[in-house]
């Protein structure tokens, strides 16, 4: 996945620099015409807004330079920064998400508590071990009091 993102970023900048360099060459924006070896680096410098070596002050060259800075500085930089930031801050392991809805049912005469647990990262979790601690409260109907008997229950559940 990281290689795919790196290859995508490289291909994106090569494509944008190629189109930009071609536009700079078509509108003859550099007085000494750049060689083939200078084609992409000059377009990348124009895209990043670092240098403006265009010697022509024609309207077309100014538009190409302005468009390059808008694409490079105001669009590409924040977009790829956000992608890198999300990748760096993404949790690496399992992040359990327990539903807020619990269902109390009876299966084969045994009371059963059902709830959904999933992984927030979207990855499959194997070998999940759940430690459940429940507080069971009984109500004494004969005395008319509220919940009087409490019993803590500890269970280890293996969900393989």
Buried (B, 14 or more C-beta within 10 A) or exposed (E): EEEEEEEEBEEEBEEBBEBBBEBBBEBBBBEEEBEEEBBBEBBBBBBBBEEBBBEBEEEBBBEBBEBBBEBBBEEBBEEBEEEEEEEEEEEEEBBEEEEEEEEEEEEEEEEEEEEEEEBEBEEEBEEEEEEEEEEEEEEEEEEEEEEEEEEEEEEEEEEE
